[in-house]
Structure formats: C-alpha cells, structure tokens
Amino acid sequence: LVEDDDIDARILDKLAHKASIGGLELIRVKTYGAAIERLRQENNDFDVMLVDLGLPDAGNLDAVLGLQADCPSVPIVVLTGQRSM
C-alpha cells in the first residue's frame, strides 16, 4: 500500500482484514520514493500494489507509471478520492 493519508490507510487495512484473505500481509509506505526502495529490498516480491494518486512526491500518474516501469510483473490498483468526470 502506497498511501500518505493515515485515515485512508487504516480504512484499507480494516477492509483487507475483514475480507479474511488467508496469509494477507499489508505493507504500507507513505511516498513513491519509499515504495521504490521497498520494492527493491523485497526483490519485487509482491502480489499487488495499491497506489494513491495523491502522493506528496509524485503527481497524478507519475507514481503509477514509475512503479509499473520498475516492477512490470506486479498488478497495480490505483486509489483516488477524485470524483469521476
């Protein structure tokens, strides 16, 4: 989970645990830079990335595109509080 907002992160953590998915471990970082660092430390060994569009160090899709380029085999779910058009 790449999410800088503590409240949103807590909500997602509760939802993940409520889903009762066996063996689920939610790892959270607050910035795009921290996400890249964590991916490299873990050798891209993640099943999915949940990525907020409003990160302090990456605008709009910059984080998503950067993470996708760095780790193309891991699916990305984009999280946003923006209203659809």
C-alpha positions in Angstrom: 0.0 0.0 0.0 1.4 3.4 -1.0 -0.8 5.9 0.9 0.3 9.0 2.7 -3.1 9.6 4.5 -3.2 7.8 7.8 -7.0 7.6 7.9 -7.3 6.1 4.4 -4.6 3.6 5.2 -6.4 2.5 8.4 -9.6 2.0 6.4 -7.9 -0.1 3.8 -6.2 -2.1 6.5 -9.5 -2.8 8.1 -11.1 -3.8 4.8 -8.3 -6.1 4.0 -8.5 -7.9 7.3 -12.3 -8.0 7.1 -12.0 -9.8 3.8 -10.3 -12.7 5.7 -7.9 -13.5 2.9 -5.5 -16.1 4.3 -1.9 -15.1 4.6 -2.6 -11.4 3.7 0.1 -9.0 4.8 -0.5 -5.3 4.1 2.8 -3.4 3.9 2.4 0.4 3.9 4.7 3.1 2.8 3.8 6.8 2.5 5.7 8.0 -0.5 6.6 6.9 -4.1 10.3 7.0 -3.1 9.7 4.7 -0.2 7.7 2.3 -2.4 10.6 2.1 -4.9 13.0 1.4 -2.1 10.8 -1.2 -0.5 10.3 -3.0 -3.9 14.0 -3.2 -4.4 14.6 -4.5 -0.9 11.9 -7.2 -1.3 13.1 -8.1 -4.9 9.6 -7.1 -6.3 8.1 -10.0 -4.3 4.6 -8.6 -4.0 1.2 -9.8 -5.3 -0.4 -6.4 -5.9 0.3 -2.7 -5.3 -2.4 -0.4 -4.0 -1.2 3.1 -5.0 -2.7 6.5 -4.1 -2.8 9.1 -6.9 -2.2 12.0 -4.5 1.3 11.2 -3.1 3.5 14.1 -1.9 6.5 13.2 -4.1 4.7 12.1 -7.3 2.0 13.9 -9.2 -1.1 12.1 -10.6 0.0 9.1 -12.6 3.8 9.6 -12.1 4.0 7.1 -9.2 1.9 4.6 -11.0 3.9 4.8 -14.2 7.2 4.7 -12.3 6.2 1.7 -10.2 4.9 -0.1 -13.3 8.2 0.5 -15.1 10.3 -0.6 -12.1 8.1 -3.7 -11.4 6.1 -4.6 -14.5 5.0 -8.0 -13.3 3.1 -6.7 -10.2 -0.5 -5.6 -10.8 -1.3 -2.0 -9.6 -4.7 -0.9 -8.2 -5.0 2.9 -8.4 -6.6 4.6 -5.4 -8.1 8.1 -5.7 -10.6 10.3 -3.9 -11.1 12.3 -7.1 -14.6 12.3 -8.5 -15.1 10.8 -11.9 -15.8 13.1 -14.8 
